[in-house]
Amino acid sequence: EVVSTADKPQKLMIDLVVGYRKANGSIGPKVFKFKDFELDTAATETCSKKLGLVVRSTRKLYAGAHTVTVRVNGTDLATASFDLTD
């Protein structure tokens, strides 16, 4: 949930940054545009998104730690990690 504490409406751009583990063990970020909206004063917006971890011709998935970061208006607000197994 995104909760407004501002005293006037705000324009928000929410991105999801997935840190995919690469073959050499480093993390490569991929930005997914998620939601662009205006949030009124004292309003709440519920947001949800599913990203499929599917092998594609452009991206191979490697086992290990990956991350997901929520970015609002260019500022990273929260990061979580998960382990992908074979």
The 8 nearest C-alpha neighbors of each residue, nearest first, counted from 0:
[[1, 45, 44, 46, 2, 43, 47, 3],
 [0, 2, 44, 43, 45, 3, 46, 42],
 [3, 1, 43, 42, 0, 4, 44, 41],
 [4, 2, 41, 42, 5, 40, 43, 1],
 [3, 5, 41, 2, 6, 40, 42, 7],
 [6, 4, 3, 7, 40, 41, 8, 9],
 [5, 7, 40, 4, 8, 41, 3, 39],
 [6, 8, 40, 5, 9, 39, 41, 4],
 [9, 7, 39, 40, 38, 37, 10, 6],
 [10, 8, 38, 37, 11, 7, 39, 5],
 [9, 11, 37, 36, 38, 12, 8, 35],
 [12, 10, 36, 35, 37, 72, 9, 13],
 [13, 11, 35, 72, 71, 34, 14, 36],
 [12, 14, 71, 34, 33, 70, 35, 11],
 [15, 13, 32, 33, 70, 31, 69, 16],
 [14, 16, 69, 31, 68, 30, 70, 17],
 [15, 17, 30, 68, 29, 67, 28, 31],
 [18, 16, 67, 29, 28, 66, 19, 15],
 [17, 19, 28, 66, 27, 65, 26, 67],
 [18, 20, 27, 65, 26, 17, 28, 21],
 [21, 19, 26, 25, 65, 61, 24, 27],
 [20, 22, 24, 23, 25, 26, 19, 61],
 [21, 23, 24, 61, 20, 25, 60, 59],
 [22, 24, 21, 25, 20, 26, 61, 27],
 [25, 23, 21, 22, 20, 26, 63, 61],
 [24, 26, 21, 23, 20, 27, 22, 19],
 [25, 27, 20, 19, 18, 21, 28, 24],
 [26, 28, 19, 18, 20, 21, 25, 29],
 [29, 27, 18, 17, 19, 16, 26, 30],
 [28, 30, 17, 16, 18, 31, 27, 19],
 [31, 29, 16, 15, 17, 32, 28, 14],
 [32, 30, 15, 14, 33, 16, 29, 17],
 [33, 31, 14, 34, 30, 15, 13, 12],
 [32, 34, 14, 13, 31, 15, 35, 12],
 [33, 35, 13, 12, 32, 36, 14, 11],
 [34, 36, 12, 11, 13, 33, 37, 10],
 [37, 35, 11, 10, 34, 38, 12, 9],
 [36, 38, 10, 9, 11, 39, 8, 35],
 [39, 37, 9, 8, 42, 10, 36, 40],
 [40, 38, 8, 42, 41, 37, 9, 7],
 [39, 41, 8, 7, 42, 6, 5, 3],
 [42, 40, 3, 4, 39, 43, 2, 5],
 [43, 41, 39, 40, 3, 2, 38, 44],
 [42, 44, 2, 1, 3, 0, 45, 41],
 [45, 43, 1, 0, 46, 2, 42, 38],
 [46, 44, 0, 1, 43, 47, 2, 42],
 [47, 45, 0, 44, 48, 1, 34, 33],
 [48, 46, 45, 49, 0, 33, 34, 44],
 [47, 49, 50, 46, 33, 15, 34, 51],
 [50, 48, 51, 47, 52, 33, 15, 46],
 [51, 49, 52, 48, 53, 31, 17, 15],
 [50, 52, 53, 49, 54, 48, 55, 60],
 [53, 51, 50, 54, 60, 55, 83, 49],
 [52, 54, 51, 55, 60, 59, 58, 50],
 [53, 55, 59, 60, 58, 52, 56, 57],
 [56, 54, 58, 57, 53, 59, 60, 52],
 [55, 57, 58, 54, 59, 53, 60, 52],
 [58, 56, 55, 59, 54, 60, 53, 29],
 [57, 59, 55, 56, 54, 60, 53, 19],
 [60, 58, 54, 55, 61, 57, 56, 21],
 [59, 61, 54, 58, 62, 20, 19, 21],
 [62, 60, 20, 21, 63, 59, 22, 83],
 [63, 61, 83, 84, 85, 60, 64, 82],
 [64, 62, 82, 83, 61, 84, 65, 20],
 [63, 65, 82, 81, 83, 80, 20, 66],
 [66, 64, 19, 18, 81, 80, 20, 82],
 [67, 65, 80, 18, 17, 79, 81, 68],
 [66, 68, 17, 79, 78, 16, 80, 18],
 [67, 69, 78, 16, 77, 15, 70, 17],
 [70, 68, 15, 77, 76, 75, 14, 78],
 [69, 71, 75, 14, 74, 13, 73, 76],
 [70, 72, 13, 74, 73, 12, 75, 14],
 [73, 71, 12, 74, 11, 13, 70, 14],
 [72, 74, 71, 70, 75, 12, 14, 13],
 [75, 73, 70, 71, 72, 76, 69, 13],
 [74, 76, 70, 69, 77, 71, 68, 73],
 [77, 75, 69, 70, 74, 71, 78, 68],
 [78, 76, 69, 68, 75, 79, 70, 67],
 [77, 79, 68, 67, 69, 66, 80, 76],
 [80, 78, 67, 66, 68, 77, 81, 65],
 [79, 81, 66, 65, 67, 64, 78, 82],
 [80, 82, 65, 64, 66, 83, 79, 63],
 [83, 81, 64, 63, 65, 84, 80, 62],
 [82, 84, 62, 63, 64, 81, 85, 65],
 [85, 83, 62, 82, 63, 61, 64, 81],
 [84, 62, 83, 61, 63, 60, 82, 64]]
